[in-house]
Amino acid sequence: MSESIAETIGKVPLLSGLDKKQLERIARDFKERSIPAGTVIVRQGDEHGMGFFVVVEGEVVVSMDGSELSRLGPGSYFGEIALISDRVRTASVTAATDVTVLVMMLTDFRAFVRGDAEVAWKLLEHVGMLLHHPG
């Protein structure tokens, strides 16, 4: 991977407000995983999201009720809503090719945010912006 994990995750809108030091701290909680083509990474209807994913290499398909909605490639991400809201998964994500992802487990993310009030505030500002300017 040509860029660091901190640089990669710093491009994700939810995390883009964090400073370099905060990104480097949270980057330690991301793990790189290789996922074979055809694997369902996230299943629509699952009660709890287990993590947040950033695609490093390969392509995934996002589908709802069996219909393809989109394809995501390197630099794309999914599962970020599960980090801040315990909701049923609204779509499935399947590896279209062999995929390398960075994944952060929900428990690690919550521990990181609880440990840093400034981070919590920046994330709250981002969520507020989403609510004010949806889409």
C-alpha positions as MATLAB code, in Angstrom:
seq = 'MSESIAETIGKVPLLSGLDKKQLERIARDFKERSIPAGTVIVRQGDEHGMGFFVVVEGEVVVSMDGSELSRLGPGSYFGEIALISDRVRTASVTAATDVTVLVMMLTDFRAFVRGDAEVAWKLLEHVGMLLHHPG';
ca = [
       0.000    0.000    0.000;
       1.593    3.269   -1.139;
      -0.048    5.491    1.465;
      -0.294    4.955    5.193;
      -3.457    3.744    6.901;
      -3.786    7.189    8.516;
      -3.647    8.885    5.089;
      -6.187    6.450    3.642;
      -8.725    6.812    6.449;
      -8.185   10.590    6.570;
      -9.967   10.790    3.203;
     -13.152    9.285    4.649;
     -15.594   12.167    5.284;
     -16.558   10.919    8.759;
     -12.889   10.989    9.843;
     -11.584   13.858    7.689;
     -11.948   16.414   10.496;
      -9.435   14.595   12.688;
      -5.907   15.963   12.866;
      -2.822   13.953   11.912;
      -2.111   12.800   15.467;
      -5.710   11.629   15.973;
      -5.691    9.818   12.600;
      -2.445    8.059   13.482;
      -3.950    6.954   16.811;
      -7.161    5.609   15.270;
      -5.199    3.985   12.401;
      -3.713    1.537   14.920;
      -7.205    0.069   15.435;
      -7.727   -0.668   11.727;
      -6.717   -4.133   10.551;
      -5.985   -5.104    6.966;
      -8.007   -8.084    5.726;
      -8.022  -10.002    2.460;
     -11.458  -11.180    1.363;
     -11.980  -13.664   -1.499;
     -14.289  -12.841   -4.413;
     -17.900  -13.868   -3.772;
     -17.753  -13.371    0.001;
     -20.664  -11.479    1.572;
     -18.949   -8.908    3.803;
     -22.114   -7.246    5.130;
     -25.539   -8.858    4.927;
     -28.737   -6.809    4.577;
     -30.959   -7.275    7.619;
     -28.167   -8.149   10.053;
     -29.049   -6.758   13.448;
     -25.697   -5.223   14.292;
     -22.931   -3.802   12.179;
     -19.644   -5.278   13.273;
     -17.388   -2.767   11.655;
     -16.427   -0.023    9.291;
     -14.587   -0.891    6.067;
     -12.328    1.030    3.681;
     -11.579   -0.638    0.324;
      -7.841   -0.669   -0.424;
      -7.787   -2.970   -3.474;
     -10.467   -4.688   -5.526;
     -14.167   -4.047   -5.976;
     -17.305   -4.698   -3.931;
     -20.954   -4.687   -4.972;
     -23.583   -2.972   -2.829;
     -27.041   -4.498   -3.241;
     -30.471   -4.155   -1.686;
     -33.143   -6.826   -1.950;
     -30.984   -8.636   -4.515;
     -30.612   -5.633   -6.853;
     -27.203   -4.060   -7.440;
     -27.080   -0.431   -6.288;
     -23.433    0.389   -6.869;
     -19.876   -0.825   -7.090;
     -17.140    0.507   -4.840;
     -13.412    0.460   -5.506;
     -10.220    1.597   -3.791;
     -10.732    4.550   -1.456;
     -14.438    3.800   -1.027;
     -15.879    2.867    2.355;
     -18.968    1.340    3.903;
     -20.371    0.609    7.339;
     -19.670    4.073    8.784;
     -23.263    4.538    9.986;
     -22.902    1.378   12.097;
     -20.130    3.128   14.026;
     -22.447    5.797   15.384;
     -25.920    4.277   15.131;
     -26.852    0.715   16.051;
     -29.114    0.060   13.058;
     -30.067   -2.972   11.024;
     -27.863   -3.232    7.929;
     -29.782   -1.663    5.045;
     -27.782   -3.280    2.215;
     -25.510   -6.204    1.468;
     -21.902   -5.758    0.366;
     -20.231   -8.582   -1.533;
     -16.664   -8.885   -2.802;
     -16.879   -8.742   -6.626;
     -13.143   -9.494   -6.891;
     -10.561  -10.489   -4.336;
     -10.602   -7.464   -2.036;
      -8.253   -5.944    0.517;
      -9.992   -3.815    3.118;
      -9.095   -1.920    6.247;
     -11.612   -2.737    8.950;
     -12.254   -1.195   12.350;
     -14.449   -3.028   14.800;
     -17.295   -1.120   16.407;
     -15.964   -1.739   19.927;
     -12.542   -0.278   19.043;
     -14.132    2.803   17.470;
     -16.342    3.465   20.491;
     -13.404    3.080   22.876;
     -11.362    5.536   20.773;
     -14.153    8.142   20.774;
     -14.878    7.738   24.495;
     -11.202    8.345   25.212;
     -11.003   11.696   23.408;
     -13.633   14.404   23.866;
     -12.202   16.470   20.982;
     -12.659   13.512   18.606;
     -16.215   12.994   19.869;
     -16.998   16.656   19.207;
     -15.559   16.563   15.653;
     -17.650   13.471   14.858;
     -20.747   15.140   16.307;
     -20.123   18.179   14.079;
     -19.836   15.890   11.037;
     -23.102   14.110   11.865;
     -24.785   17.488   12.384;
     -23.585   18.594    8.960;
     -25.026   15.403    7.407;
     -28.361   16.093    9.043;
     -28.332   19.693    7.818;
     -27.133   18.811    4.274;
     -28.257   15.235    3.539;
     -26.938   13.513    0.418;
];
